Amino acid sequence: IPGEPAFREVQVILTGKRRAVIENYRNILSYTKEEITVLTPSGKLVIRGKNLEIPCYTALEMCVYGRIWSVTLEEGKKR
């Protein structure tokens, strides 16, 4: 079920190589034009690319624009 907050898993929706929408994140750990690292319930989400920017974000979702080269989820510790 898309957008279901009960699952508490991060969701990343890519639109080509130029836009990503991240849902269910906790906070932004680091932010440069080449790399954005976001803390999620599942671990660290790392977006790498060129001319990355975060034009909009709320407590529920964040938009990332730019040339996206990779999206990696670095799994956190098991509970």
N, C-alpha and C positions, 0 to 999 in steps of 0.2 A: 504494500500500500504506500504509494509515494507520499512523502511528507509526514508520515506517521511518527510523532515524537516519542511514542512509547518504546520504539525500538532503540532509541538513543545511539544510532550509528550515523557516522558522517555520510553525507551524500554529495557527490560531485557531479555536476551536469556540465558536459563540455559541448560547446557549439563551435565545431571546427577547431582551428588552432588559435583562435583569437579571443575566446570568451569562456570563462568558467564561472559557475555559480556553486558556492559551497554552502551546504545547509547543515545545521547541527554541529557547529564548532564552538569551542570554548573561548579562545582568544588568539590574537596575533602575537607570535613569538619574535619574528624578525621580518623586515620588509625592506627590500632593495629593488632596483629596477630589473635585476637578474634573478632574484630568488625571494619567494615568500614562504615562510614557515608558519603553520597554523597548528595550534593544539586542538585536538579533537578527542572525543571519548574513546576512540580506537587507537590513538597514538598521534604522532606528528605527521601532518600532511605537508609535503614540500612541492611547491610549484616552481619550475625553473623555466626561464625563457629570456626574452629581450623586451625592454620597454614595458615591463609589467607595472600595473597600477591598480589601485582599489578605489574605483570611483564611487562605490556605494556599499554600505554595510549597515546591518541592523543586528539586534540580538539573535535573530533567527537565520539570517543568510548574509553572504558576502559575495560581491561580484569582482572578478579579476579580469582585466582586459590587457591585451598585449600579444606578443607572439609567444605562445605556450609551446615549449619543447617537451616537457615531461611533467607528469604528476605522479608522485610517489607517496605511499602511505608507509611510514616506519612504525611498525606495530609497537604498542606500549607493553608494559608488564602485565602479565595475566593476574587477575584478582582471585 
